[in-house]
Amino acid sequence: LARLRNEVLQAKSITDESARDKSLLDALKNCRKFLEDAEEAKVVATRRAAAAKDVYETAAQALSGYTPLNSRIATGSGNSSNKRAKVEKMPRVSVAQLAEEATYPTNTLYLPPRYTEGGGMDEALVANFRDSFYRQLTGGVVQSTADLDSYVPPPTNANLKSNAQLKEWIYIAEHWATGVDGLDAGQFRAKHKTWYSRMKPVTYKLGRRTGIHIRETDDGTKYLCRHSKDGTKSIIYLEIGQVFDALFEMHVIELNHRGRDATKNLADERYANLPDAQIRAFLEACPSCAARRTNRTFN
């Protein structure tokens, strides 16, 4: 770059106009070539950085006892001279060993029955309630309960899953520590790294409240679970067809139409994927709550 700058300065100092223009034109060509080379080097460097990042993520996920870096940073203490980030040292144990040594709760899982009536509602009213709820929940994509069998929730929605999607998640969780289908554990985890980043199934503190695990009932059915907030219970992931019945049991049968907070608190104790949006949609579709809102408006 310094050579190009000197070349331009020397060309500018030539007194003969024709010779000066020729020298400036040569300097301009050299500058253009320099810029093109710099742009090409930038593109190559960007590609190499992206490739290196992918390799790093693959290696990091396969590393024994790996957790994301930002979850292992703690602020130092003392005066300002030694206040620097400290990285927690982690034991050198394998992911499979962590999975084998983990202890999971043994509480009874809440499996909602299918409700056709109850809470003072007859079959027709509950059926209409169910259809209205799923219309609200899916933005009108599902018009009736019969459409649920063919409905596939968006993959990006971690809280709304079909039965097939939950089975796929169970399959991933089951083989997370060992690999399957010719893939070792590292290759299998790399293949499903998007699921890993969302679900965090295995970390240094395996078994913390967000730890994913599988529970099997006496009839051999497997359920995807995570830990409750206090870490003492397994709470299951519901498929989309179970969401209405779980909320109906809590809000209508057990809580007698108490508000959102009471329903959400009870839901958090039993289920892993009932966020505020689903509870709001249920309360808005509830005919008894709608009648009470109407009466308050007129009164």
Secondary structure in CASP SS format (residue, H / E / C, confidence):
PFRMAT SS
TARGET T0000
AUTHOR 0000-0000-0000
METHOD secondary structure of the structure
MODEL  1
L C 1.00
A H 1.00
R H 1.00
L H 1.00
R H 1.00
N H 1.00
E H 1.00
V H 1.00
L H 1.00
Q H 1.00
A H 1.00
K H 1.00
S C 1.00
I C 1.00
T C 1.00
D C 1.00
E H 1.00
S H 1.00
A H 1.00
R H 1.00
D H 1.00
K H 1.00
S H 1.00
L H 1.00
L H 1.00
D H 1.00
A H 1.00
L H 1.00
K H 1.00
N H 1.00
C H 1.00
R H 1.00
K H 1.00
F H 1.00
L H 1.00
E H 1.00
D H 1.00
A H 1.00
E H 1.00
E H 1.00
A H 1.00
K H 1.00
V H 1.00
V H 1.00
A H 1.00
T H 1.00
R H 1.00
R H 1.00
A H 1.00
A H 1.00
A H 1.00
A H 1.00
K H 1.00
D H 1.00
V H 1.00
Y H 1.00
E H 1.00
T H 1.00
A H 1.00
A H 1.00
Q H 1.00
A H 1.00
L C 1.00
S C 1.00
G C 1.00
Y C 1.00
T C 1.00
P C 1.00
L H 1.00
N H 1.00
S H 1.00
R C 1.00
I E 1.00
A E 1.00
T C 1.00
G C 1.00
S C 1.00
G C 1.00
N C 1.00
S H 1.00
S H 1.00
N H 1.00
K C 1.00
R C 1.00
A C 1.00
K E 1.00
V E 1.00
E C 1.00
K C 1.00
M C 1.00
P C 1.00
R C 1.00
V C 1.00
S C 1.00
V H 1.00
A H 1.00
Q H 1.00
L H 1.00
A H 1.00
E H 1.00
E H 1.00
A C 1.00
T C 1.00
Y C 1.00
P C 1.00
T C 1.00
N C 1.00
T C 1.00
L C 1.00
Y C 1.00
L C 1.00
P C 1.00
P C 1.00
R C 1.00
Y C 1.00
T C 1.00
E C 1.00
G E 1.00
G C 1.00
G C 1.00
M E 1.00
D C 1.00
E H 1.00
A H 1.00
L H 1.00
V H 1.00
A H 1.00
N H 1.00
F H 1.00
R H 1.00
D H 1.00
S H 1.00
F H 1.00
Y H 1.00
R H 1.00
Q H 1.00
L H 1.00
T C 1.00
G C 1.00
G C 1.00
V C 1.00
V C 1.00
Q C 1.00
S C 1.00
T H 1.00
A H 1.00
D H 1.00
L H 1.00
D H 1.00
S H 1.00
Y C 1.00
V C 1.00
P C 1.00
P C 1.00
P C 1.00
T C 1.00
N C 1.00
A C 1.00
N C 1.00
L C 1.00
K E 1.00
S C 1.00
N H 1.00
A H 1.00
Q H 1.00
L H 1.00
K H 1.00
E H 1.00
W H 1.00
I H 1.00
Y H 1.00
I H 1.00
A H 1.00
E H 1.00
H C 1.00
W C 1.00
A C 1.00
T C 1.00
G C 1.00
V C 1.00
D C 1.00
G C 1.00
L C 1.00
D C 1.00
A H 1.00
G H 1.00
Q H 1.00
F H 1.00
R H 1.00
A H 1.00
K H 1.00
H C 1.00
K H 1.00
T H 1.00
W H 1.00
Y H 1.00
S H 1.00
R H 1.00
M H 1.00
K C 1.00
P C 1.00
V C 1.00
T C 1.00
Y C 1.00
K C 1.00
L C 1.00
G C 1.00
R C 1.00
R C 1.00
T C 1.00
G C 1.00
I E 1.00
H E 1.00
I E 1.00
R E 1.00
E E 1.00
T C 1.00
D C 1.00
D C 1.00
G C 1.00
T C 1.00
K E 1.00
Y E 1.00
L E 1.00
C E 1.00
R E 1.00
H E 1.00
S C 1.00
K C 1.00
D C 1.00
G C 1.00
T C 1.00
K C 1.00
S E 1.00
I E 1.00
I E 1.00
Y C 1.00
L C 1.00
E E 1.00
I H 1.00
G H 1.00
Q H 1.00
V H 1.00
F H 1.00
D H 1.00
A H 1.00
L H 1.00
F H 1.00
E H 1.00
M H 1.00
H H 1.00
V H 1.00
I H 1.00
E H 1.00
L C 1.00
N C 1.00
H C 1.00
R C 1.00
G C 1.00
R H 1.00
D H 1.00
A H 1.00
T H 1.00
K H 1.00
N H 1.00
L H 1.00
A H 1.00
D H 1.00
E H 1.00
R H 1.00
Y E 1.00
A C 1.00
N C 1.00
L C 1.00
P C 1.00
D H 1.00
A H 1.00
Q H 1.00
I H 1.00
R H 1.00
A H 1.00
F H 1.00
L H 1.00
E H 1.00
A H 1.00
C C 1.00
P H 1.00
S H 1.00
C H 1.00
A H 1.00
A H 1.00
R H 1.00
R H 1.00
T H 1.00
N H 1.00
R H 1.00
T H 1.00
F H 1.00
N C 1.00
END
